[in-house]
Amino acid sequence: MRNKVIGLFSSKPTRTFNYKQVASALAIKDDQQKREIEKILKKLKKEKYLEEIKPGKYRQKSKEGFITGIVDLTAFGSAYVISDDLEEDVFISQANLHHALNGDKVKVYLFARRKNRRLEGEVVEILERHRKTFVGTVEITGNFAFLITDNRQMPYDIFIPLSKLNGAQNGQKAIARITEWPDRVKNPFGEIVEVLGEPGEHEVEMHAILAEFELPATFTEEIENAAKKISDKIRNKDLEGRRDFRHVTTFTIDPADAKDFDDALSVRFLQDGNIEVGVHIADVTHYVTPGSVLDLEAYDRATSVYLVDRVVPMLPERLSNNICSLNPHEDKLCFSAVFKMSPEAKVLKTWIGKTVINSDRRFTYEEAQEIIEIKEGELSKELLSLHKLASILRKQRFAHGSLDIERVEVKFEIDEKGTPLGVLFKISKEANQLVEEFMLLANKKVAEMFGKTGPGEKEKTFVYRIHDRPKEDKLEGFTRIARKLGYEVHTENRRALSRSMNKLMKQVIGKPEQNLIETLALRTMAKAVYSTHNIGHYGLAFDYYTHFTSPIRRYPDMMVHRLLHAYQNGARSASEEEYEARCRHASEMERRSIDAERASIKYKQVEYLADKVGEQYEGIITGVTDWGIYVEINENKCEGMIAIRELADDFYELDEENFTIIGRRKGRKFQLGDPVRVEIVRVNLEKRQLDLVLAEE
């Protein structure tokens, strides 16, 4: 009732109401409930939420008592609301959440702050639900059923009437949608919208992960049919206004298992001793027109999703793997950035525009790496020249303050049923760095084209890839951890930070703490996002940066291609508001995609160790909390947890300041970065959880 009263006043902040008018507006006729309203009004006046204009007549006191923000649910059921209106997060007790869930956009009434207490509030309105569906296991008991949700940040199971099970059987994994949630009812009501299948089956679990992050698994028939209608023939009309690179040596360098090639490199040795390097990017927007069903689908997805065993593409296979893909020995339409470069890697001239190419060769990274190492092989002159230029660009970038932080990537060797057979670690070598440097150069130069404006020129709306500087408290925490592990990080200025960070990344290579340090360093940094408001890219130390080079798998690159083409043809500036909203959506979908990829890797890690219960491994402590110690196993980079209750020799307490758990009586310590020997005691595939204990000493 209180929540409804607050909602009424907040929706009509200038109106005055007495208790009878409130009751009428809320369609309440019961005299007892009317008396309750009268009490609520007096209490809200006492809390300074309402002011009494005349006896019995109330009005919302001030709009300043309200903020809007996003709910960040804690493991204990309470939450914090993060708002752009405040520097401080607002604490919301579980009782004051009023059915708001993690990620929801809410309106919050702020309580008067008590001395030396945190800022607290109450959710008065749910403005936008973050999630519409939830994944879980169906549990049928007698005349009712529940969906027991997999999501740790969904603290309520969903009540499913038997008539709304839609064929789901007890114990099956399924997707449910919340249909209603009455005010005084603890659990929401819902219906099953899709049955996934039996838990533990590879396909079921991969689809469950996609559904958990509300990502699509397939394309509809309508989308596939739209892709079929696109011609793969290049007409003379399509070549008009394009620069012809079909006679220039061109090749792609990609992973061995890649099926879509959205970038190629061309090399031409000029008579004046300079080198022309072309960065050719698939011209996806030539085929995917604005507002078409394919375009709307690509916008909704915003990115291809890379799970441990598959790619869920942004565009149907006919486009991503065939028509747009820069396959060898086929004419392909591109959007290109072409650089005239000196042998010292100085960019003397830049040209950006539409082209047509024909790739001479498809290299895998391994093939290109071998040529770089042995200095001979097909197109070795071109590859070695690019390698030399890329090495100089890379050195210059780090000298300018770019950060060299990369995490060891875990990959799995899996059989045709999806069963993990072994763990592989992806290492970036010179061939990877060669491609990376020229993609960075193209992205940077495209961003500069419209970001750098001359005197009197008005900047046009553009899509940038931005990366903010790390927050001081996070940087301070990382510095303390590094120091405890025997490393120094200097933070007095940007240049000192980048130099010491890059030095640290080299120092930890091959050491047990390598993955820990790399992971913590990445967590310390702000997350890169898309925006029309350019603040530069801190990690790369670029003043202007965008994403231009992967339009087959990223929608922001398609936006950049369209804006580029439009502006090159004299178009006026696009709507900043419209493009900023698109950037926010793309950033959110990118985050979901990354989370889904991590969840799939975590699942395979746990599955890989399912038959190794009782075995012992060397590991390193990667996290300490009130409830347990997180340990990463050195051999396979799988992470599990030792529950505090398993440490039976003492009563352990968390020393948050020093990232340590300490025994109260004996003083035994477990500190972040410490080596430990652990034993696997339990494996929970559904929860993607690995339970460990300390191995017998």
N, C-alpha and C positions, 0 to 999 in steps of 0.2 A: 504494500500500500504506500509506504514511504517513497519507494522508488517511482511509483506512478505519479504521486504528488509532485515530486521533484521534476519528473519528465514534463508534466503539464506546465509548471512555471518556467522551465528552461526553454520550452517551445514557444512561450508567449511572454518574453521577459519584461515587456512594458505594461502588461495587463495586471489589474488588481482582482483578487478573488477573495470571497469569504468562504467559510467551510461548506455552505449550501451550494455555491457556484462550483466549487471544486467537485463536490459529489455529483452534481448534474453533469459536468464535463466528463467525468469518469463513469457515467451511467450507473451510479450507486444509489440504491433506494432504501437499503436496510439502515434503520435508525442507529443500531450499534456501530456499524461501519462509519456512519456520519460522525458519531462522537469520537471515533478513532481518528478520523481526519482532523477534527478540531484539535486533538492532542498533538498530532503530528505537526500542524501549523505552528502551534506554540513552541514546540521543541525546535523546529527549523528557525524560528525567530531567535530563540536562545542561542542557537549555533551560528547566528548571524548570516544564515543563508537567505532568510526572508526579512523584510522590514514591514512593520505595521503602519500603514499610511494613515488610517483612522481605526478606531476600535473595531476589531474583527475583520478588517480589510488588509490583505497582505499582497506584497509584490516582491519579485526576485530582487535581492539587494543590489547586486552588482555583477556585471558580466565578468569582472576580473576574478571571480571565484571559480571560473570554469576553464578547463583546457581540453583539447582533444589530443589523442596520442595513440600509440600502439601498445597492446598488452604483451608483456614479456613474463610468462608464467614461470614460477619457480618449482622445484621438485616437491615443495611442501604444500602446494595448493594456493599459496598467496601469489601476488604478482607485483611487478613494477610497470608503470605506464611511462613510456618514453615519448616525450613531446618536444616539438620544435619551439613551443612557447616558453619552455623553461630549460635552464642549464642542468637542473637537478631532476632525477627520476622520482616519480610519485609512487609511494608504497600503497598497495591496495590489499587489505586483508581478504581472506577467502570469503568471509561473510558479506563483504562489500563489493564483490566482483559481479554479483547478480547475473550469473551464467555467461559472463564474458570469457572467451577462450584465447589461447595463445595466438598472437598475430592479429586479433580483432582490432579494428579502429573504433575507439570509444570516446564518449564525452564523460569527463570526470569533474565532480564537484570537489574542490579543495577544502579540507578542514583548516580551521585556524591553527597555525603552527604553535605547538607548545615549546617552551624553552628547552633548548638543547636536544630537541627531538627531530627525527626525520620528517619530511613532508609527507602527509598522508591524505587520502581522498577516497571517494566512492564513485563507482561507475553508475551514471544516471541514464545513459543511453548507449546502445550498441549501434554505431553508425554503419559499420560494414563488417560482415563476417569474413574472416581470412580464409576459412576452409568451408567447403560445401559437402565434402564426402570424407569418410574415414574407413581405414582398412583394419580388419581384425578377424577374430575367430568366432564362429557362431556357437553359442551354447544354449541348447534347448532343454528346458526343465518343465515337464508337465504342460501347463497351459500357457506358458510364455517363453520368450527367448531374449537373449541379449547378444549384442556384438561386443566381445571383449577386445577393446582397441589395442593395436600394436604401438600406437604413438604415445611415447612417454609424456608428452606435453598435452595429452587429452586425459584429464583425471577422472572422467566419467565414462562408464559403459553405456551403450545405447540400447534402450528397451525396444524390442522388435515384436509387435503383435504377430501371432502365428499366421494371420492372413497376409502379412507383408513380408514373409520370408522369401517369396518368389523362387521356390525350389531349393533353397539352401538347406543342407543337411547338417546335423550336429557335428561339430569338429572341423567343418570346412572353413577355408579362408574366403572372405567375401568383402564387398564394398557396400557401405550403408550411407544413406543420406538422412540428415536430421529433418523431420517433418514439422515437429512442434516441440516447445519446451515451456510448459506452464510455469508461472512464477514460483509457486511453492513446491514444485516437484524437483527432487534432486537430479534424477536422470532424464536426459532428453528422449523423446520418442522418435523412431526412425523407421526406414524401410530398406530392405536389401535391393540394391540397384544392379549388382553384378556378382555372380558366384565365380570365384577364381579357381577353386579346387582344393586338393588335399595339401596340408602343410608339409613342407620338407621337399616337395617336388621342385626341381630346378625352374621349370617354366612358371609354375605358380608363384614361387618366391620372387622371381625377377619382375613379373607383372604386379605383384603386391608392392614391390619397392616403387615402381612407376606410379601406381595408384596412391601410395602413401604421400608422394610429393605432388599429386594431382598432375601427372604428366601422361600424355597419350602413349599408347603402345603401338597403335596401327593408324592407318589412314582410312577414312570412310570411302565408300565406293564412288561418291560424288567427286572427291579429291583425286582419286586414281583416274577416273574418267576424264577429268579436266586435264590431267597431265598427258594422257594418251592423245588428246586432240592437238597438242603442240607439235608442230612439224620439226623434224630433225634436219631438214634440208636448209642450207644457207642460200638465199636468193641474192641476185645482183643488188637488189634494193637494200639488203641488209649490210652490204659492204660500203654503201655510200657514206662518205665522210670519215672512213676508217683508214688508219695508217697500216700499211701492209708489212707484216713481219714474217711472212711465210718463207722467205728466202734466208732469214737470219737463223743461225744456230740457236736452237731452243730446247730446253729439257725440263723435266719435273724431278723433284727429289722428295720422296714421301716414305712413310713406314711401309714395311713389306706387305702388311695386311690391309693397306688403304684401298678403298674402291672409288672414292671421289677425289679428284685432283683439282683444287681451285686456284693453285698458283703455279706459275712456270717462270723460269729465268732464261733470258736470252743474252748472248755475248757477241759483240762485234768489235774487232780490233781496228781502230781508226789509223789513218795514215800519219796523223800528227803525234802518234805514240800514246794517245789516250784510249780509253775503253768505254764503249757504250754498253750499259747494263740495263736490260729491260726487266721490270717486274710485272708480269702479265697475270691478271686476275680474271676469272670467269665472269663474263657479262651476264649475270643471272637476271638482272632487271630488264634486259632485252626481251626475255621470255616470260617473266612474271610481271604482269602489268598491275599498276596500282588499283586497288579495289576489287580485283578478280578473286575468285574463291581460293585460288592457290596463294595469292598474296595475303588474304585474311587469315588463312591457315598458318602460313609462315610467320605472320605477326603474332598470332596467339601462342605458337610454340616458342618463337624468338631465338631458339638455338637447337642444334642437334644434341642429343643426350648420349653420353658414352658410358654404358654400363660395362661391367667386367667381361661380358661375353658377347656384346652386341652394340650396334649403333642404332639409335632411334632417330632417323634423320628429320631435319626441319622441312625438307622438300621430298616429294616422292622419288623413288629410285630412278624412274625414267629421266628425271631432271638431274638429280644429284650425281648419279653414277654414269649417265650417258650423255644427254644433250649438252649440259653445262660443263661436265667434267673435261678437263684438258688432257684427254687420252692421246697417246702418241699416234702420229701419222694420220691425224684427222684435222681438217680446218675447224678452228674454234674462234668464236667471237669473245673479245676480251675488253676490259678497261685496264689501261696500263699506265705505269709510272716509269719513264725512261730517263736514265741519268747518264750524262757525259761525265766520266770520272778520270782524274789523273792517276798515274801509277801509285801515288801516295794517298789515294782514296779521297781526294778532295772533290766535292761535287761542283763541276764547272757550269753545268746547265741541266735544267729539269724540264721535262715535257710530260704532261698528263692528259690522256685522252683515250678515245675508243680505237681499238685495233682488231686485226685478224691475225692469228698465228697458226702454225702447224708444228707441234712438238716432235723433235727428232728422236727423242729417247726418254724412257721412263726409268729413272734410277731409284733403287731403294736406298735408304740411309746407309745401309751396310756396304752396298756397292760403291757409293760415292766416297765413303770413309776409306775403303781399301785403296781407291785411286789417290786420295789425298796422302795416304801413308806411304804407298810404294812409288808414287809420283809417275805412274804410267797407266795406260788403259784408254778406253774409248772416251773421246772428248776431254782428255787429261789436261790439255793446254787451257781450255775454257774453265774447267773445274778448279784447277790450281790457281788461275788468275783470280777467280772469284774468292777462293779461300784466302788468298793474300790480301785482297781488298777488305774482306769481312774481318780478318784478324786485326787490321788497322782500325776499322770502324769500332770494333769491340773494345780495343785498348783505349781509344779516344773516349768512348762512352763511359767506361769506368773511371777514367781520369777526370771526367767532367762531373762525376758524382753519382753515376748509376749504380744501383745495388745489385750484387750478384748472389741472390738468395734463391736456391732451388732445392726442392725436397726430393729425396729418392722416391721414384715412382714404383709402386708394387704392381706387378702384373702376374696373371696366373696362366699356367699351361693347363688347359682343360680338354676333356675328351668330348665326343659327339653328344653325350648325355648331359654335359655341363659339369661333370665331376672334376674338381681340381686335382691335378696330378703333381704339380710342383709350383714353387714360387720363383718368379723372375724379377730382377731389378733393372728398371730402365735407366740407362746412363746416357747423358747428353754428351756427344763427342763433336769433333770439328765439323762434320757434315751437317749436323743439326744446327750448330752455331752459324754456319754459312747461310743457311736458309733464314734463320732467325734475324740475322743482322740486316739482310736486304728487305725483309718484311717490315722490320722496325723503321728502316730508312724510308720506305714507301709510305707507311702510316704517318710518319712524322712530316714528310714533305706535303702530303695531301692536307693535313691539318693546318700547316703553315700557310697554305694557299689562300685560305679564307679567314684564318685566325689572325694572321699578321696584316694589319691594315695600315695604310699610309696616312699622313696628316689630312684631316678633313673627310676621310673615308668612313662610311658607316659599316660596322661589322654585321655580316649577314648571319642568320640563324644556321648553326651547324651542329653536328653530333660529335662530341669529343669523348675520348676515353680518359677519365680523370682519376687521379690518385692523390689523396690528401696526405699531409705529413702525419707521422704517428703521434698519438696522444702522449703527453709527458708521463702520465702515471704508468702507462703500458711500457714505455721505453725504460723508465726507471726500474720497473719490475724485471724486465729482461736483462738489464745491466747487472742487477743484483744476482740473478741466477747464473749468468755467465761468469761473474766474479767468483762465485762459490765453486764453480767447476774449474777455476784456474785460468779464466780468460778475461781480457780487458776490452771494454767497449767505451769509446770516447764519444760523448754527446754534446760537446761544447758548441759545435756548429755542424751544419749539414755536411761539409766536406770531411770533417773529422769522423763523423758518424759513418759515412759511406766507406771511407778507407778502412776503419777498424772493423766494420761489419764484413767487408769483403775479405779482409785478412783472416777474420775468425772463421769464415766459411771454408777457407783453404786449410786452416789449422785442424779442423775437425774431420776432414776427409779420412775415412777408413777407421775412425775411432768409434767406440761403442755409443758415445753420446752424439754422434753426427746427426741422426734422425731427430733426436730430441731438440738439439740446438736449431736445426733448420726449421722444424715445426714451430717452435716457440718464436723464432725470428719472424716467420710468416704471420703468426697470430698477433705479433706486436704491431705489424704494419696495418694501416687502414686498408679497407677493401676497395679495389678499383671498381668504378661504376661508369655508366654512360650518363652524359649530361650535355645540355646546350650551354651551360655556364662553365666556361673554361677556367680551371685553376692550375692547369699543368699536370704533369705526371711525376710525382715525387720519386717513385721507385726507379724510373728510367732517367730521371733528371732532364726531362724534356719539357719545354714551355708549352709546346703544342703537340698533341698526340690524338690519333683517332684509330678506328678499326675499319680498314679498307680492303684487307687482303683475304677474307674468308666468307664471301657472301653465300656460298653453298650451305654453310652451317651456322651463320650468325645473321640475324635480321638487321642489327645496327649497321653492318657493312652494306646491306642493300639500301638502307636509308642514306648512307654516305654517298653511294654511287648515284642515287637519284638526285640528291642535292647538288652534287658536283656537276652532273650533266645539265641540270636545269640552270645553274648559275653560269656555266660556260656558254650557255645559249641565251644569256641576258635576262633570266627570270628575276623577279623581285624576291626579296627575302621571305622565306617560309614562316609560318606561324610558330613563334618560340614556345607558346603555351602548348600547342599540339605536339610538337616534337619533344618537349620536356616530359610530357605524359608518356610518350612512346619510350623514351629513355628509361623512365622509372620502371615501366613494365619489363623492358629487356633486362634490366639489372636484376629484378626480382626473379625472372625465369632463369637467368644464368645461375643465380644462387641456388635455386631449387635443383637445377641440373647437376651442379657440383655436389650438393648434399646427396642426391640419388646415386651418383657415381661412388661416393664414399661408402654409402650404405651397402651397395652391391659388393664392393671390395671387402668390407667388414664381414658380410655374410659368407663370402668364399673363404676368408681367413678362418672363420669359426668352423665352417664345413671341412676345411682342409685338416683341422686339428681334431675333428670329431672322433677319430679312431686312435687318438694319441693320449687318451686319458690315462694318467699314471706316469707318463713320461716327464722327464725333467729337462729344463733348459736354462741357459744363461740369459739374463735380461737386464734392462735398465729401468729405473723408476722414472716414469714420464708425468706423473701427477700424484698429488696427495690431497685428500679431502677428509671431511669428518667421517665419511662412511667407508673409505678404503684407500688402498694404494694401487695406482695404475702402473702396470709393468709392460714394457714392449720387449718381446722376445727377439734377441739379436739375430738369430738364424733366419727368421722369416718375416720380421717386422710386424707380427700379429700382436695385438694389445689385449690384455686381460686385466682382471682386478682381483686383488687380495682384500677380502672384506675385513674390516677392523675386528669383527667378532672372531675371525680366524686367528688373530694374534692373542693367544690365550695366556701368554706368560706374564702379561702386565695390563694395566689400564692405560691406553694410549690417547694422547690429546694432540690436536692440530696446532702447530705453531705457524700460523699463516704468513707472518712476516718473513720467516726463514725457510718456507716451503718444506717443512719438516713435520714428521709425526714422532712424538717423544713419549716413551714409557714413563709414567708418573713415579714409580718406585725405583726401577733399575736404571732409568735414564737412557735406555736403548733408543737409538735414533734411526729413522728412515727418511732420507733426504732426496729431493729431486735430483736426478742424475746419478744416484748411487747404483752400483752393480748389485744384482741379487740373483740367487738361483731359485727357480720356482718349479712347482709341479702342477700340471693340469689336473683338476679334480672334477670339473663339470663343464659340459658344453650345452648351451641352449641356443639352438638354431633359430627358433622363432624370434627370440629377443636379440639375436646376433650378439650373444654374451659368452665370454670365456671366463670361468671362475678358476682362480689360482690359489695356491697356498705356498708358503715358504718351504723349500725343500729341506729335508732333514740335514742338519749340519754334521 
